[in-house]
Every structure is written in C-alpha cells, then in structure tokens.
Amino acid sequence: MRHAWWTGFSLVLSYACAEPAVAPRGDPPPIDSSPIDSRPALEHYFSDAGTRGTMVIRGLPSGQPVTINAERAGRGFAPSSTFKIPNALIAFEEGLVSSPDDVFKGPHAQFLLDGKPLLPKVCDGDITLRAAFRNSCIPVFQEIAGKVPQGRYRRYLQSWRYGNMQIGGAARDRFWLEGDLKISALQQADFLERLTRGELQGTRNHLRHVQDLTTVERTHDYVLHAKTGYVFTASPAVGWYVGWVERRDRTVVFALNLDLVRPELAAARATIARQILAELDVL
C-alpha cells in the first residue's frame, strides 16, 4: 500500500512542479448559515475528467456561496501542502522568517516514502521560502515545524478555527500530512475568507508576505492566489486546490478537492477550478 502511495505521489509531483488568544476547545463553529447555491450543473467538470470532487466559492456578486457537491464539501481530509499557507504565516508570526526571500540552508533531509525521495532536487540545497512554497518542499516546512512548540501550533489553529484543530496522531513535523488534522472544503474557504479580510490574528505585513507567496498569476483584471495539496494517506488519494482571486471590486475565495484516481488528475485540480471560476465570471 505504501508503495502505491509513493508511485502515485512521485507521478503527481511530475505534474505539479506551488501567542494568539486561546479559542474554546471542541468542534469548530458552524461555517456559514447563509443560503447555498448548489449549482449541480457544474458537477460535470469533475465527471468529464473521470473523477469526483467538490468546490466551494465565496465572495461572488450575488452574495451567495456556491457549493458543488455539498455532502463532500463538509468532509474532512488532511490539508497536506495547503497547510503551507497557515504554516508560512506562523513562521512569520514566530519570527522564524522575515521575508519570502529568506534562505533555508541545505542540504535538507529529503522527504522519503518507502525510503525513496519524493521531491524535486531544488528542495535539497539552499532554497528561499518562496521557492520552497512554490515547489512544495516539505523538508523546509518540517524545519519550521521543528522550531514551533506544539502548544503554540495548537493555539494558532484554535484561534484561527482551522479545520478540526487537532495536531496529534503523527510526528510534530508531519501532522498536516498524515496526522489527526483534517479540514473540509467549507472550512478551507472559511479560513481563506478570514485570511483575506485580515480577520486572523497577524500583522498586515505578515499577511502581505503570505499573499506574495501564494501568487500564481497576475493579469490586468485579476490576481490569482493558490496552493495545491496531495493527500497520499487517503484511498483514493485526494488532491486539493485552494486560494482566492483578487479583482478590483471583490475578492473571491475557493476550495476544491477531488479524488486522484489516476496520477495525471493532479493537473486537473487547477484546470477544473479555473474552468468553474471562468464560468462564474471570476476569471
């Protein structure tokens, strides 16, 4: 089974190569009680690609969130590399980095599965935070995690109401990959909406750094921010694509996940998200 994870993850990478107040313990609060536009007609983008998935979009001119496959939208999965968004913000908040161009000295211990390296060679040597974010260099973010006490992580996640806020079940530098931490597409959208509104505890300067790290496309009409994720512990594996679109008149956040029943579907994460955002006149 682990060999299958490694094979799928290796192929996916070839397609992919991107002290707060303590909140009450327990389940996260309800995400959104406003009416939902389910848009079942948009599900064909997933079925046309030969997979199943969900997407949540908020910030549209109608004011109504659009949710494709509402049942799945509430299902939690490991955040995987989408956790690099809050992890980067935590690194800035903790003073571990001061700029996206800060350099992490190599060599870095490769992220291994079945004893084999999974990441591009750029992750091995000296690398900036920006490049590590873009190339999903797990060891750099494991290095960050090793410098943040677990209690601090727990308080950040509780304060930000990030997913189920659980960091157990795995080593302290892997809990977002294969531990107890789970987040749904609805919760991803909720977190990103509060992030983009500046409602998370954090300085404006730090939030600007995270916006810088997540930028994948800039045009005259919009700026697209996004991060991929690959959940190799799920069966079938699950792919994430989450982020937001800045336009002159509004910011639209989105969170997509789909079943990676074939490794080449890794490319479909961004493709399907962009198709749906285009149909909704966001891109």
KOLSEDREN-548344 format. One record per residue (C-alpha): residue number from 1; x, z, y. Coordinates in Angstrom, 2 decimals. Layout:
<recs>
<rec><seq>NUM</seq><px>X</px><pz>Z</pz><py>Y</py></rec>
...
</recs>
This chain:
<recs>
<rec><seq>1</seq><px>0.00</px><pz>0.00</pz><py>0.00</py></rec>
<rec><seq>2</seq><px>2.78</px><pz>0.89</pz><py>2.44</py></rec>
<rec><seq>3</seq><px>4.50</px><pz>-2.39</pz><py>1.56</py></rec>
<rec><seq>4</seq><px>1.32</px><pz>-4.21</pz><py>2.62</py></rec>
<rec><seq>5</seq><px>1.39</px><pz>-2.30</pz><py>5.93</py></rec>
<rec><seq>6</seq><px>4.98</px><pz>-3.42</pz><py>6.51</py></rec>
<rec><seq>7</seq><px>4.25</px><pz>-7.05</pz><py>5.68</py></rec>
<rec><seq>8</seq><px>1.22</px><pz>-7.16</pz><py>7.97</py></rec>
<rec><seq>9</seq><px>2.92</px><pz>-5.27</pz><py>10.77</py></rec>
<rec><seq>10</seq><px>6.00</px><pz>-7.49</pz><py>10.67</py></rec>
<rec><seq>11</seq><px>3.87</px><pz>-10.62</pz><py>10.94</py></rec>
<rec><seq>12</seq><px>1.79</px><pz>-9.08</pz><py>13.71</py></rec>
<rec><seq>13</seq><px>4.93</px><pz>-8.38</pz><py>15.73</py></rec>
<rec><seq>14</seq><px>5.92</px><pz>-12.03</pz><py>15.46</py></rec>
<rec><seq>15</seq><px>2.64</px><pz>-12.92</pz><py>17.15</py></rec>
<rec><seq>16</seq><px>2.68</px><pz>-10.06</pz><py>19.67</py></rec>
<rec><seq>17</seq><px>6.31</px><pz>-10.38</pz><py>21.07</py></rec>
<rec><seq>18</seq><px>3.44</px><pz>-5.79</pz><py>25.74</py></rec>
<rec><seq>19</seq><px>0.76</px><pz>21.22</pz><py>33.97</py></rec>
<rec><seq>20</seq><px>-2.81</px><pz>19.86</pz><py>34.13</py></rec>
<rec><seq>21</seq><px>-5.79</px><pz>22.18</pz><py>34.03</py></rec>
<rec><seq>22</seq><px>-6.99</px><pz>23.04</pz><py>30.54</py></rec>
<rec><seq>23</seq><px>-10.26</px><pz>21.38</pz><py>29.65</py></rec>
<rec><seq>24</seq><px>-12.73</px><pz>23.05</pz><py>27.29</py></rec>
<rec><seq>25</seq><px>-11.95</px><pz>22.60</pz><py>23.61</py></rec>
<rec><seq>26</seq><px>-14.31</px><pz>20.84</pz><py>21.25</py></rec>
<rec><seq>27</seq><px>-15.79</px><pz>17.38</pz><py>21.14</py></rec>
<rec><seq>28</seq><px>-15.30</px><pz>15.08</pz><py>24.13</py></rec>
<rec><seq>29</seq><px>-18.24</px><pz>14.95</pz><py>26.55</py></rec>
<rec><seq>30</seq><px>-20.72</px><pz>12.08</pz><py>26.32</py></rec>
<rec><seq>31</seq><px>-19.13</px><pz>8.88</pz><py>27.54</py></rec>
<rec><seq>32</seq><px>-21.92</px><pz>7.25</pz><py>29.52</py></rec>
<rec><seq>33</seq><px>-25.66</px><pz>7.75</pz><py>29.60</py></rec>
<rec><seq>34</seq><px>-26.42</px><pz>4.64</pz><py>31.67</py></rec>
<rec><seq>35</seq><px>-28.31</px><pz>1.72</pz><py>30.09</py></rec>
<rec><seq>36</seq><px>-26.18</px><pz>-0.55</pz><py>27.91</py></rec>
<rec><seq>37</seq><px>-26.33</px><pz>-4.33</pz><py>27.90</py></rec>
<rec><seq>38</seq><px>-25.61</px><pz>-5.03</pz><py>24.21</py></rec>
<rec><seq>39</seq><px>-25.08</px><pz>-8.83</pz><py>24.54</py></rec>
<rec><seq>40</seq><px>-25.36</px><pz>-9.65</pz><py>20.80</py></rec>
<rec><seq>41</seq><px>-24.87</px><pz>-13.32</pz><py>21.67</py></rec>
<rec><seq>42</seq><px>-21.23</px><pz>-12.56</pz><py>22.46</py></rec>
<rec><seq>43</seq><px>-20.51</px><pz>-11.37</pz><py>18.91</py></rec>
<rec><seq>44</seq><px>-19.89</px><pz>-14.97</pz><py>17.87</py></rec>
<rec><seq>45</seq><px>-16.41</px><pz>-14.81</pz><py>19.41</py></rec>
<rec><seq>46</seq><px>-15.43</px><pz>-12.38</pz><py>16.64</py></rec>
<rec><seq>47</seq><px>-17.27</px><pz>-14.15</pz><py>13.82</py></rec>
<rec><seq>48</seq><px>-15.88</px><pz>-17.54</pz><py>14.90</py></rec>
<rec><seq>49</seq><px>-12.40</px><pz>-16.07</pz><py>14.41</py></rec>
<rec><seq>50</seq><px>-13.38</px><pz>-14.76</pz><py>10.98</py></rec>
<rec><seq>51</seq><px>-13.36</px><pz>-11.06</pz><py>11.80</py></rec>
<rec><seq>52</seq><px>-15.48</px><pz>-8.17</pz><py>13.06</py></rec>
<rec><seq>53</seq><px>-14.91</px><pz>-6.25</pz><py>16.24</py></rec>
<rec><seq>54</seq><px>-16.27</px><pz>-4.65</pz><py>19.36</py></rec>
<rec><seq>55</seq><px>-15.69</px><pz>-4.84</pz><py>23.08</py></rec>
<rec><seq>56</seq><px>-16.76</px><pz>-2.60</pz><py>25.94</py></rec>
<rec><seq>57</seq><px>-16.71</px><pz>-3.89</pz><py>29.52</py></rec>
<rec><seq>58</seq><px>-17.42</px><pz>-1.79</pz><py>32.62</py></rec>
<rec><seq>59</seq><px>-17.43</px><pz>-2.49</pz><py>36.34</py></rec>
<rec><seq>60</seq><px>-19.47</px><pz>-5.69</pz><py>36.32</py></rec>
<rec><seq>61</seq><px>-21.55</px><pz>-6.53</pz><py>39.40</py></rec>
<rec><seq>62</seq><px>-24.75</px><pz>-5.62</pz><py>37.53</py></rec>
<rec><seq>63</seq><px>-23.54</px><pz>-2.03</pz><py>37.22</py></rec>
<rec><seq>64</seq><px>-24.48</px><pz>-2.06</pz><py>33.55</py></rec>
<rec><seq>65</seq><px>-21.77</px><pz>-1.63</pz><py>30.91</py></rec>
<rec><seq>66</seq><px>-21.65</px><pz>-4.45</pz><py>28.37</py></rec>
<rec><seq>67</seq><px>-21.08</px><pz>-3.33</pz><py>24.79</py></rec>
<rec><seq>68</seq><px>-20.64</px><pz>-5.77</pz><py>21.94</py></rec>
<rec><seq>69</seq><px>-21.36</px><pz>-4.12</pz><py>18.56</py></rec>
<rec><seq>70</seq><px>-22.39</px><pz>-0.69</pz><py>19.87</py></rec>
<rec><seq>71</seq><px>-22.06</px><pz>1.03</pz><py>16.48</py></rec>
<rec><seq>72</seq><px>-18.42</px><pz>0.08</pz><py>16.15</py></rec>
<rec><seq>73</seq><px>-17.77</px><pz>0.83</pz><py>19.83</py></rec>
<rec><seq>74</seq><px>-18.26</px><pz>4.51</pz><py>19.07</py></rec>
<rec><seq>75</seq><px>-15.96</px><pz>4.56</pz><py>16.03</py></rec>
<rec><seq>76</seq><px>-12.58</px><pz>6.19</pz><py>16.49</py></rec>
<rec><seq>77</seq><px>-9.26</px><pz>4.69</pz><py>15.44</py></rec>
<rec><seq>78</seq><px>-5.66</px><pz>5.68</pz><py>16.09</py></rec>
<rec><seq>79</seq><px>-4.72</px><pz>4.45</pz><py>19.57</py></rec>
<rec><seq>80</seq><px>-1.40</px><pz>3.08</pz><py>18.30</py></rec>
<rec><seq>81</seq><px>0.53</px><pz>1.30</pz><py>21.04</py></rec>
<rec><seq>82</seq><px>-2.34</px><pz>1.53</pz><py>23.54</py></rec>
<rec><seq>83</seq><px>-1.19</px><pz>5.16</pz><py>23.80</py></rec>
<rec><seq>84</seq><px>1.82</px><pz>3.83</pz><py>25.71</py></rec>
<rec><seq>85</seq><px>-0.44</px><pz>3.81</pz><py>28.78</py></rec>
<rec><seq>86</seq><px>-1.05</px><pz>7.59</pz><py>28.88</py></rec>
<rec><seq>87</seq><px>2.38</px><pz>8.24</pz><py>27.37</py></rec>
<rec><seq>88</seq><px>4.07</px><pz>6.41</pz><py>30.24</py></rec>
<rec><seq>89</seq><px>2.01</px><pz>8.36</pz><py>32.77</py></rec>
<rec><seq>90</seq><px>3.01</px><pz>11.60</pz><py>31.06</py></rec>
<rec><seq>91</seq><px>6.67</px><pz>10.55</pz><py>31.18</py></rec>
<rec><seq>92</seq><px>6.40</px><pz>10.09</pz><py>34.95</py></rec>
<rec><seq>93</seq><px>4.47</px><pz>13.33</pz><py>35.38</py></rec>
<rec><seq>94</seq><px>7.08</px><pz>15.25</pz><py>33.41</py></rec>
<rec><seq>95</seq><px>9.94</px><pz>13.77</pz><py>35.42</py></rec>
<rec><seq>96</seq><px>11.43</px><pz>12.03</pz><py>32.38</py></rec>
<rec><seq>97</seq><px>11.44</px><pz>8.71</pz><py>34.22</py></rec>
<rec><seq>98</seq><px>11.21</px><pz>7.84</pz><py>37.90</py></rec>
<rec><seq>99</seq><px>10.73</px><pz>4.07</pz><py>37.78</py></rec>
<rec><seq>100</seq><px>9.64</px><pz>1.34</pz><py>35.36</py></rec>
<rec><seq>101</seq><px>13.21</px><pz>0.10</pz><py>35.54</py></rec>
<rec><seq>102</seq><px>14.80</px><pz>3.33</pz><py>34.30</py></rec>
<rec><seq>103</seq><px>17.10</px><pz>2.56</pz><py>31.39</py></rec>
<rec><seq>104</seq><px>16.98</px><pz>4.21</pz><py>27.97</py></rec>
<rec><seq>105</seq><px>20.44</px><pz>4.07</pz><py>26.44</py></rec>
<rec><seq>106</seq><px>20.79</px><pz>2.62</pz><py>22.97</py></rec>
<rec><seq>107</seq><px>21.24</px><pz>2.38</pz><py>20.15</py></rec>
<rec><seq>108</seq><px>17.78</px><pz>3.66</pz><py>19.25</py></rec>
<rec><seq>109</seq><px>16.75</px><pz>4.63</pz><py>15.76</py></rec>
<rec><seq>110</seq><px>14.65</px><pz>1.73</pz><py>14.53</py></rec>
<rec><seq>111</seq><px>11.03</px><pz>2.38</pz><py>13.65</py></rec>
<rec><seq>112</seq><px>11.01</px><pz>1.93</pz><py>9.89</py></rec>
<rec><seq>113</seq><px>8.33</px><pz>1.29</pz><py>7.32</py></rec>
<rec><seq>114</seq><px>9.38</px><pz>1.14</pz><py>3.68</py></rec>
<rec><seq>115</seq><px>12.91</px><pz>1.53</pz><py>5.01</py></rec>
<rec><seq>116</seq><px>12.79</px><pz>-1.77</pz><py>6.88</py></rec>
<rec><seq>117</seq><px>12.97</px><pz>-2.30</pz><py>10.67</py></rec>
<rec><seq>118</seq><px>9.76</px><pz>-3.49</pz><py>12.25</py></rec>
<rec><seq>119</seq><px>10.67</px><pz>-4.12</pz><py>15.87</py></rec>
<rec><seq>120</seq><px>12.50</px><pz>-6.86</pz><py>17.76</py></rec>
<rec><seq>121</seq><px>16.23</px><pz>-6.38</pz><py>18.27</py></rec>
<rec><seq>122</seq><px>15.72</px><pz>-5.89</pz><py>22.01</py></rec>
<rec><seq>123</seq><px>14.46</px><pz>-2.43</pz><py>21.06</py></rec>
<rec><seq>124</seq><px>17.82</px><pz>-1.44</pz><py>19.54</py></rec>
<rec><seq>125</seq><px>20.08</px><pz>-1.41</pz><py>22.60</py></rec>
<rec><seq>126</seq><px>19.87</px><pz>-0.31</pz><py>26.22</py></rec>
<rec><seq>127</seq><px>16.40</px><pz>-1.11</pz><py>27.49</py></rec>
<rec><seq>128</seq><px>14.27</px><pz>-0.42</pz><py>30.55</py></rec>
<rec><seq>129</seq><px>10.94</px><pz>1.34</pz><py>30.31</py></rec>
<rec><seq>130</seq><px>9.31</px><pz>-1.89</pz><py>31.47</py></rec>
<rec><seq>131</seq><px>10.83</px><pz>-3.91</pz><py>28.62</py></rec>
<rec><seq>132</seq><px>10.10</px><pz>-1.16</pz><py>26.11</py></rec>
<rec><seq>133</seq><px>6.45</px><pz>-1.18</pz><py>27.18</py></rec>
<rec><seq>134</seq><px>6.21</px><pz>-4.97</pz><py>27.00</py></rec>
<rec><seq>135</seq><px>7.89</px><pz>-5.18</pz><py>23.58</py></rec>
<rec><seq>136</seq><px>6.14</px><pz>-2.11</pz><py>22.12</py></rec>
<rec><seq>137</seq><px>9.47</px><pz>-0.42</pz><py>21.43</py></rec>
<rec><seq>138</seq><px>8.19</px><pz>2.60</pz><py>19.56</py></rec>
<rec><seq>139</seq><px>11.55</px><pz>4.49</pz><py>19.47</py></rec>
<rec><seq>140</seq><px>11.67</px><pz>4.72</pz><py>23.28</py></rec>
<rec><seq>141</seq><px>8.25</px><pz>6.35</pz><py>23.36</py></rec>
<rec><seq>142</seq><px>9.23</px><pz>8.56</pz><py>20.43</py></rec>
<rec><seq>143</seq><px>12.20</px><pz>9.66</pz><py>22.53</py></rec>
<rec><seq>144</seq><px>9.81</px><pz>10.53</pz><py>25.35</py></rec>
<rec><seq>145</seq><px>7.55</px><pz>12.42</pz><py>22.94</py></rec>
<rec><seq>146</seq><px>10.51</px><pz>14.46</pz><py>21.68</py></rec>
<rec><seq>147</seq><px>11.02</px><pz>15.80</pz><py>25.20</py></rec>
<rec><seq>148</seq><px>7.41</px><pz>16.83</pz><py>25.83</py></rec>
<rec><seq>149</seq><px>6.29</px><pz>20.09</pz><py>24.20</py></rec>
<rec><seq>150</seq><px>3.20</px><pz>19.70</pz><py>22.04</py></rec>
<rec><seq>151</seq><px>1.30</px><pz>22.20</pz><py>24.16</py></rec>
<rec><seq>152</seq><px>1.88</px><pz>20.02</pz><py>27.20</py></rec>
<rec><seq>153</seq><px>0.65</px><pz>16.94</pz><py>25.37</py></rec>
<rec><seq>154</seq><px>-2.44</px><pz>18.82</pz><py>24.28</py></rec>
<rec><seq>155</seq><px>-3.20</px><pz>19.94</pz><py>27.83</py></rec>
<rec><seq>156</seq><px>-2.80</px><pz>16.43</pz><py>29.22</py></rec>
<rec><seq>157</seq><px>-5.13</px><pz>14.94</pz><py>26.61</py></rec>
<rec><seq>158</seq><px>-7.70</px><pz>17.68</pz><py>27.14</py></rec>
<rec><seq>159</seq><px>-7.55</px><pz>17.36</pz><py>30.91</py></rec>
<rec><seq>160</seq><px>-7.91</px><pz>13.57</pz><py>30.67</py></rec>
<rec><seq>161</seq><px>-10.53</px><pz>13.79</pz><py>27.87</py></rec>
<rec><seq>162</seq><px>-8.51</px><pz>11.25</pz><py>25.91</py></rec>
<rec><seq>163</seq><px>-10.22</px><pz>10.41</pz><py>22.60</py></rec>
<rec><seq>164</seq><px>-10.70</px><pz>13.39</pz><py>20.32</py></rec>
<rec><seq>165</seq><px>-7.71</px><pz>15.13</pz><py>21.99</py></rec>
<rec><seq>166</seq><px>-6.11</px><pz>16.04</pz><py>18.63</py></rec>
<rec><seq>167</seq><px>-2.33</px><pz>15.73</pz><py>18.20</py></rec>
<rec><seq>168</seq><px>-1.84</px><pz>17.19</pz><py>14.71</py></rec>
<rec><seq>169</seq><px>-1.61</px><pz>15.57</pz><py>11.31</py></rec>
<rec><seq>170</seq><px>1.77</px><pz>13.88</pz><py>11.83</py></rec>
<rec><seq>171</seq><px>5.21</px><pz>14.43</pz><py>13.33</py></rec>
<rec><seq>172</seq><px>5.22</px><pz>15.13</pz><py>17.06</py></rec>
<rec><seq>173</seq><px>6.59</px><pz>11.63</pz><py>17.74</py></rec>
<rec><seq>174</seq><px>4.04</px><pz>9.78</pz><py>15.57</py></rec>
<rec><seq>175</seq><px>0.70</px><pz>11.48</pz><py>16.20</py></rec>
<rec><seq>176</seq><px>-0.69</px><pz>8.46</pz><py>18.08</py></rec>
<rec><seq>177</seq><px>0.29</px><pz>6.17</pz><py>15.20</py></rec>
<rec><seq>178</seq><px>-0.80</px><pz>7.99</pz><py>12.07</py></rec>
<rec><seq>179</seq><px>-1.95</px><pz>11.49</pz><py>13.02</py></rec>
<rec><seq>180</seq><px>-5.27</px><pz>13.08</pz><py>13.91</py></rec>
<rec><seq>181</seq><px>-5.56</px><pz>11.46</pz><py>17.33</py></rec>
<rec><seq>182</seq><px>-8.47</px><pz>9.00</pz><py>17.36</py></rec>
<rec><seq>183</seq><px>-10.14</px><pz>7.11</pz><py>20.17</py></rec>
<rec><seq>184</seq><px>-13.09</px><pz>4.73</pz><py>20.28</py></rec>
<rec><seq>185</seq><px>-13.53</px><pz>1.63</pz><py>22.41</py></rec>
<rec><seq>186</seq><px>-16.04</px><pz>3.57</pz><py>24.51</py></rec>
<rec><seq>187</seq><px>-13.52</px><pz>6.34</pz><py>25.06</py></rec>
<rec><seq>188</seq><px>-10.76</px><pz>3.86</pz><py>25.87</py></rec>
<rec><seq>189</seq><px>-12.99</px><pz>2.32</pz><py>28.56</py></rec>
<rec><seq>190</seq><px>-13.87</px><pz>5.76</pz><py>29.89</py></rec>
<rec><seq>191</seq><px>-10.20</px><pz>6.76</pz><py>30.15</py></rec>
<rec><seq>192</seq><px>-9.20</px><pz>3.48</pz><py>31.83</py></rec>
<rec><seq>193</seq><px>-12.09</px><pz>3.66</pz><py>34.26</py></rec>
<rec><seq>194</seq><px>-10.99</px><pz>7.11</pz><py>35.43</py></rec>
<rec><seq>195</seq><px>-7.35</px><pz>5.99</pz><py>35.49</py></rec>
<rec><seq>196</seq><px>-8.08</px><pz>3.02</pz><py>37.75</py></rec>
<rec><seq>197</seq><px>-10.26</px><pz>5.14</pz><py>40.04</py></rec>
<rec><seq>198</seq><px>-7.44</px><pz>7.64</pz><py>40.48</py></rec>
<rec><seq>199</seq><px>-9.53</px><pz>10.39</pz><py>38.90</py></rec>
<rec><seq>200</seq><px>-6.87</px><pz>11.55</pz><py>36.43</py></rec>
<rec><seq>201</seq><px>-4.56</px><pz>14.33</pz><py>37.48</py></rec>
<rec><seq>202</seq><px>-1.47</px><pz>12.49</pz><py>38.66</py></rec>
<rec><seq>203</seq><px>0.09</px><pz>11.26</pz><py>41.85</py></rec>
<rec><seq>204</seq><px>-0.78</px><pz>7.88</pz><py>43.32</py></rec>
<rec><seq>205</seq><px>2.84</px><pz>6.85</pz><py>42.99</py></rec>
<rec><seq>206</seq><px>2.82</px><pz>7.52</pz><py>39.26</py></rec>
<rec><seq>207</seq><px>-0.41</px><pz>5.60</pz><py>38.81</py></rec>
<rec><seq>208</seq><px>1.14</px><pz>2.65</pz><py>40.65</py></rec>
<rec><seq>209</seq><px>4.04</px><pz>2.70</pz><py>38.18</py></rec>
<rec><seq>210</seq><px>1.58</px><pz>2.51</pz><py>35.26</py></rec>
<rec><seq>211</seq><px>-0.26</px><pz>-0.34</pz><py>36.96</py></rec>
<rec><seq>212</seq><px>3.08</px><pz>-2.10</pz><py>37.30</py></rec>
<rec><seq>213</seq><px>3.93</px><pz>-1.61</pz><py>33.62</py></rec>
<rec><seq>214</seq><px>0.58</px><pz>-2.94</pz><py>32.41</py></rec>
<rec><seq>215</seq><px>0.52</px><pz>-6.14</pz><py>34.50</py></rec>
<rec><seq>216</seq><px>0.45</px><pz>-9.20</pz><py>32.24</py></rec>
<rec><seq>217</seq><px>-0.92</px><pz>-11.88</pz><py>34.59</py></rec>
<rec><seq>218</seq><px>-1.28</px><pz>-12.28</pz><py>38.33</py></rec>
<rec><seq>219</seq><px>-3.26</px><pz>-15.11</pz><py>39.94</py></rec>
<rec><seq>220</seq><px>-4.79</px><pz>-15.79</pz><py>43.35</py></rec>
<rec><seq>221</seq><px>-8.13</px><pz>-14.43</pz><py>42.07</py></rec>
<rec><seq>222</seq><px>-7.22</px><pz>-11.52</pz><py>39.84</py></rec>
<rec><seq>223</seq><px>-4.57</px><pz>-9.31</pz><py>38.26</py></rec>
<rec><seq>224</seq><px>-4.87</px><pz>-8.67</pz><py>34.52</py></rec>
<rec><seq>225</seq><px>-3.53</px><pz>-5.40</pz><py>33.11</py></rec>
<rec><seq>226</seq><px>-3.49</px><pz>-4.95</pz><py>29.32</py></rec>
<rec><seq>227</seq><px>-1.86</px><pz>-3.37</pz><py>26.30</py></rec>
<rec><seq>228</seq><px>-2.07</px><pz>-4.33</pz><py>22.64</py></rec>
<rec><seq>229</seq><px>-2.14</px><pz>-1.96</pz><py>19.69</py></rec>
<rec><seq>230</seq><px>-1.86</px><pz>-2.33</pz><py>15.92</py></rec>
<rec><seq>231</seq><px>-3.27</px><pz>0.39</pz><py>13.66</py></rec>
<rec><seq>232</seq><px>-1.38</px><pz>-0.09</pz><py>10.39</py></rec>
<rec><seq>233</seq><px>-2.84</px><pz>3.06</pz><py>8.81</py></rec>
<rec><seq>234</seq><px>-6.38</px><pz>1.65</pz><py>8.79</py></rec>
<rec><seq>235</seq><px>-7.70</px><pz>-0.53</pz><py>5.98</py></rec>
<rec><seq>236</seq><px>-8.11</px><pz>-3.24</pz><py>7.04</py></rec>
<rec><seq>237</seq><px>-5.61</px><pz>-2.88</pz><py>9.86</py></rec>
<rec><seq>238</seq><px>-7.15</px><pz>-2.73</pz><py>13.33</py></rec>
<rec><seq>239</seq><px>-5.97</px><pz>-4.49</pz><py>16.46</py></rec>
<rec><seq>240</seq><px>-6.51</px><pz>-3.17</pz><py>19.98</py></rec>
<rec><seq>241</seq><px>-6.52</px><pz>-4.97</pz><py>23.34</py></rec>
<rec><seq>242</seq><px>-7.40</px><pz>-2.72</pz><py>26.28</py></rec>
<rec><seq>243</seq><px>-6.93</px><pz>-2.90</pz><py>30.03</py></rec>
<rec><seq>244</seq><px>-8.54</px><pz>-3.86</pz><py>33.30</py></rec>
<rec><seq>245</seq><px>-8.92</px><pz>-6.74</pz><py>35.73</py></rec>
<rec><seq>246</seq><px>-8.41</px><pz>-6.19</pz><py>39.45</py></rec>
<rec><seq>247</seq><px>-10.37</px><pz>-8.50</pz><py>41.71</py></rec>
<rec><seq>248</seq><px>-10.88</px><pz>-8.34</pz><py>45.46</py></rec>
<rec><seq>249</seq><px>-14.38</px><pz>-6.92</pz><py>45.13</py></rec>
<rec><seq>250</seq><px>-14.16</px><pz>-4.82</pz><py>41.98</py></rec>
<rec><seq>251</seq><px>-12.15</px><pz>-3.53</pz><py>39.03</py></rec>
<rec><seq>252</seq><px>-13.45</px><pz>-4.30</pz><py>35.54</py></rec>
<rec><seq>253</seq><px>-12.14</px><pz>-2.27</pz><py>32.59</py></rec>
<rec><seq>254</seq><px>-12.36</px><pz>-3.39</pz><py>28.98</py></rec>
<rec><seq>255</seq><px>-11.52</px><pz>-2.18</pz><py>25.49</py></rec>
<rec><seq>256</seq><px>-11.55</px><pz>-4.39</pz><py>22.40</py></rec>
<rec><seq>257</seq><px>-10.74</px><pz>-3.70</pz><py>18.79</py></rec>
<rec><seq>258</seq><px>-11.09</px><pz>-5.91</pz><py>15.73</py></rec>
<rec><seq>259</seq><px>-10.24</px><pz>-5.99</pz><py>12.04</py></rec>
<rec><seq>260</seq><px>-6.88</px><pz>-7.65</pz><py>11.36</py></rec>
<rec><seq>261</seq><px>-7.96</px><pz>-9.08</pz><py>8.03</py></rec>
<rec><seq>262</seq><px>-5.23</px><pz>-11.72</pz><py>8.47</py></rec>
<rec><seq>263</seq><px>-1.96</px><pz>-11.14</pz><py>10.35</py></rec>
<rec><seq>264</seq><px>-2.49</px><pz>-14.19</pz><py>12.55</py></rec>
<rec><seq>265</seq><px>-5.57</px><pz>-12.49</pz><py>14.00</py></rec>
<rec><seq>266</seq><px>-3.15</px><pz>-10.44</pz><py>16.12</py></rec>
<rec><seq>267</seq><px>-3.19</px><pz>-13.33</pz><py>18.59</py></rec>
<rec><seq>268</seq><px>-7.00</px><pz>-13.25</pz><py>18.62</py></rec>
<rec><seq>269</seq><px>-7.03</px><pz>-9.84</pz><py>20.30</py></rec>
<rec><seq>270</seq><px>-6.13</px><pz>-11.24</pz><py>23.71</py></rec>
<rec><seq>271</seq><px>-7.83</px><pz>-14.60</pz><py>23.09</py></rec>
<rec><seq>272</seq><px>-11.25</px><pz>-13.11</pz><py>22.32</py></rec>
<rec><seq>273</seq><px>-11.00</px><pz>-10.60</pz><py>25.17</py></rec>
<rec><seq>274</seq><px>-10.19</px><pz>-13.37</pz><py>27.62</py></rec>
<rec><seq>275</seq><px>-13.00</px><pz>-15.60</pz><py>26.31</py></rec>
<rec><seq>276</seq><px>-15.55</px><pz>-12.83</pz><py>26.78</py></rec>
<rec><seq>277</seq><px>-14.22</px><pz>-11.86</pz><py>30.20</py></rec>
<rec><seq>278</seq><px>-14.37</px><pz>-15.52</pz><py>31.23</py></rec>
<rec><seq>279</seq><px>-17.98</px><pz>-15.84</pz><py>30.07</py></rec>
<rec><seq>280</seq><px>-18.82</px><pz>-12.77</pz><py>32.16</py></rec>
<rec><seq>281</seq><px>-17.11</px><pz>-14.36</pz><py>35.19</py></rec>
<rec><seq>282</seq><px>-14.38</px><pz>-11.71</pz><py>35.29</py></rec>
<rec><seq>283</seq><px>-11.51</px><pz>-14.17</pz><py>34.69</py></rec>
</recs>
